[in-house]
Amino acid sequence: MHIGILKTDAVRPEWVPAFGEYPDMFERLVRGADSSARFTTWDVEAGIHPSEGEIDSVDGFIITGSKSSVYDDKSWIRDLEGLIQTLHAKRKKMVGICFGHQIIAKALGGLVSKSEKGWGVGINVYDLTDLPFEPADEAGMNKADAKRTADSGQTHILEPQTLEHKTLEH
């Protein structure tokens, strides 16, 4: 499996010795399940994007979190939206973490806006909704009967009790 990582931010320098950069963290996580996984990282915040051939050679993409907001007026964010639309048109699998999932939703036609409740961090409780698989018995997750579809056509698979649209399946 070949995974492309679209890096949208850098880890604070004082944390790098202990944790590495964002791509390092995701590589460790995935290699825990598949030691043969291969990774290529593109620093999209710095304007570095995969070529057409590179896109075709990758099985799926991870889009990292960022201190930037998807509604910030930055050229790299607009360029990333275009890349996401290309990946979607090519039916490439994408996983977005925090900023990453928000930019996927926005690029595919969803509405993303600043939460009136501010930042959400820490332990959260989620209700599982219309899943494409039978969920494992995970702490903090409850199976629910509800299904919602967001504006950009994805299915909600996790809904936190305090915020809407935390996890989406595209």
N, C-alpha and C positions, 0 to 999 in steps of 0.2 A: 504494500500500500504506500502510495506517495502522497503526502499531505503538504499543501502550500500554506504557509503562515503569512498573513497580511498584517504586518506590524504597524500599529497606529500610534505608538507612544514608546517612551523609554522608561525603564524602572529607575527610581531615584538612585543616584550613584552609591550612596551609603548602604543600600540594600542589595546591590548586585553581588558582592562577595558571598552573601548568605543564600540568595535565591536565584541569581542569574537574571538574564533579561527575560521578557515575556515569552519569546520563542523557546528558551531553555525550559521554562516551566511547563509549557504545553508538550514539548518533546518528552520530558520525564513522565508526564501523566499518560500519554498515549503509549509510550514504550512499556509501561506497566502492564498493558493489555496486549500489546503486539510488539515484541522486541525487534521484529524485522522491518518496522515502519521506517520510511525514508521521509526526510523533510527538506523543504526549500523555503527560505524566508525572503520576502520582499518588504522593504521599509517604505510603505506607501506614504507615510507622513513626510518622508524625504523625496517623494516623487518617483520612487522606483516601483515599477509594475511588471508583472509577468508578460512575456511576449505571447503571441497567439500560440506558438508551438509549445511554450512552457505551460500555458493553460491546458492545452490538450493532453499533456503528459501527467498532469496531476489528477488524482482521484477525487479530492475534495479540499476545501479551504477552511481555515480557522481565521477569523478576524478578531484581533485582540481588543482589549479595552483601551480607553484613552481618557486623559483628563479633559480633552476637547469634547464639545457637545456637537451632536449631529446637525444642529441648526446654526452652528458658528459659520460665519462667512469666510471660509478658508478654501483656497483652490484645491488643496490635496483632498479635502472632504468631498468636494464636487466631483473630482476625478475618481475617487473611490466609488461614489455612487454609480458612475458610468461603468466602472469595472464590474461592480456587482450585477448590474443589468446584463452585461456580457456573459458573466458566469451563469446567471439564471437562464439566459437564452440558450446556453450550451448545456443546460441541465446538470451543472456541476453542484455537488453537495456543498453546503456552507453551514458553518457553525459560527455564531457570533457571541462573544462574551461581552456583556454590559454594553459599552458603546458599539461593539460589533453587531449585536443583535438589533440595536436601534437603527444603525445605518442600513442594515439589510431591509428592515421594515420600511424605512423612508425611501430607499432606492426603488423598492417594488410598489410604491404608491401609498404606503401607510402614512398616517399622521403621527409625528413625534413632537412632543412639546415638553417644556420644563414642568416638572411636578410641583404642584402647589405645596406639597408636603416636604419638599426639600430632598436631600440625599437619603437613600436607604442603605444602611450597612448593618451587618451583624447577622444574628440568627433570625430567619424568617420562616413562617409557616405557609405552605402552599397547598392548594386544592388541586388534585389531578383531575383533568377533564378528558374529553374524548381522545384517548391515546391510541396510537396505531399498534400497541403491544400491551401485554398484561404487565402492570407495574410490580416491581419488587416491593416488599414491605419496608419502606424507608421511613426513618424518623422524620417527623414534621410534615409528612405528606398524607393527605386523605383523598381517597377516590371520590369523585363527584360525578353526578349525572349530567351536568350542564355542558353544553358545547357553545362556543362563540367563534365567530369568524371575523377577523379584522378587515379593515378596508382593502388591504393589499392581497387578500385571498388566502392568507395562511390560517392554520388551525391553532388555537391556543391549547397547549398541553399542560401548562402550569399557570396557576393564577395565585399570586400572593394575596393575603387577606387585606393588605393595606394599599397596594397599588395595582393598577390594571395592566394586563399584557406584559408580564415579566418574561415569559418564555413562549416562543412561537415555533411552529413547524411549518416550513415553506415547502 
